[in-house]
Amino acid sequence: MSGAPAEAGGEPRRGFASDNTATIHPAVLERIAAVNAGHAFGYGHDPYSTAVAARVAAELGGTEAFFVFNGSGANVVSLRACCRPWQAVVCSEHAHIHTDESGAPEAVGGLKLLTVTAPDGRLSPDAVADLLAFREADEHAVLPRVLSITQSTELGTVHSRSAFAALTDLAHEHGMLVHVDGARLANAAVTRGVSLAELVEGADIVSFGGTKNGLMGAEAIVVLNPALTEGMLWLRKQSLQLASKMRFLAAQFDALLDDGLWQANAAHANGMAQRLAAAVGDLPGVQITRPVEANAVFAVIARNARERLLGAFDFYPWDERTGEVRWMCSWDTTAADVDAFAAAVADATAVARV
Ligand SMILES: Cc1ncc(COP(=O)(O)O)c(C=O)c1O
């Protein structure tokens, strides 16, 4: 039985639905195969997993790293490490923890989320300050304890160096911690032209994504503030994010950090998004809605154009009210994929307009 999702009897399907529809980078698969020998203690208690975790932590300027299965898990475990039961998480209205984790922060972590408006997905220090100024702390309200910043954001934008610094300073002035949802951290680092450590400077804990950047399925929680390490092993296990065959998660990150693979994959995905935006941005039936700063293109197109396109390419509607759609590029999106899709967008939007 073939495992490739193909049209009946045809080529494997390709599309722009997400960066997790992509394949696994061959170097990652090779590394998994390379560590597939001999016996190793489970749960991260083998020398290889320990060494790779230390390597990941160092790459982000952190003190410890903990591998987990998925990004929602990384977020929930990280935020649980930050908050006591009466404390709350401040995040953007578009934050994945708020819109796309099925209430896991609330259900699994007992966490209250306080959202602020964030045009184009970027948190503004003013909006966060406004929320924090609304009310003096008392026992009737939750206490904001952690600011969660997504970098790059759910809307394909990137917080600038100055905005990120202003946000972390603001949080720390209010005695709060800073969490970074870095499901697409590499894409932001490439856009900003900085190392991963520079990008997260000022944060206390980071969900460092790998799955969307060529891994098979692994994320890492990187602790930068050593006070947050306490209990992390228990929180990870309790949150069902502890892998028993840990070496195979570690192997994926080991490959990702070798020879700048994280950078090359993210740079490629970002470049494909730029290519797509350039190809469709001037079409009369396409209105690009967000700055294209990472690997996503958001646009409004006519609904019948969308339906025509969906017959041949996968992608997600983003906002049914406005007809906004999301086109996501990944490490294995090719220039030919983009060009074929852009031509189809041109056809579909031209037909939709007549
Ligand atoms: C911003 C962001 N954070 C976290 C995640 C984690 O997702 P998952 O739990 O599917 O790995 C995603 C996935 O789409 C995301 O876009």
The ligand as a Tripos MOL2 file, in Angstrom:
@<TRIPOS>MOLECULE
LIG
   16    16     1     0     0
SMALL
NO_CHARGES

@<TRIPOS>ATOM
      1 C1          1.1130   29.8530   15.9540 C.3       1 LIG1
      2 C2          0.9650   28.3960   16.2170 C.ar      1 LIG1
      3 N1          1.2530   27.9280   17.4330 N.ar      1 LIG1
      4 C3          1.1810   26.6380   17.7240 C.ar      1 LIG1
      5 C4          0.7840   25.7110   16.7890 C.ar      1 LIG1
      6 C5          0.7760   24.2990   17.2390 C.3       1 LIG1
      7 O1          0.1110   23.4010   16.5970 O.3       1 LIG1
      8 P1          0.0790   21.8270   16.7900 P.3       1 LIG1
      9 O2         -0.4390   21.5470   18.1590 O.co2     1 LIG1
     10 O3         -0.8340   21.4340   15.7220 O.co2     1 LIG1
     11 O4          1.4710   21.2980   16.6170 O.co2     1 LIG1
     12 C6          0.4150   26.1560   15.4960 C.ar      1 LIG1
     13 C7         -0.0830   25.2290   14.4650 C.2       1 LIG1
     14 O5         -0.7540   25.5740   13.5490 O.2       1 LIG1
     15 C8          0.5140   27.5380   15.2150 C.ar      1 LIG1
     16 O6          0.2040   28.0260   14.0120 O.3       1 LIG1
@<TRIPOS>BOND
     1     1     2 1
     2     2     3 ar
     3     2    15 ar
     4     3     4 ar
     5     4     5 ar
     6     5     6 1
     7     5    12 ar
     8     6     7 1
     9     7     8 1
    10     8     9 2
    11     8    10 1
    12     8    11 1
    13    12    13 1
    14    12    15 ar
    15    13    14 2
    16    15    16 1
@<TRIPOS>SUBSTRUCTURE
     1 LIG1         1 GROUP 0 **** ****
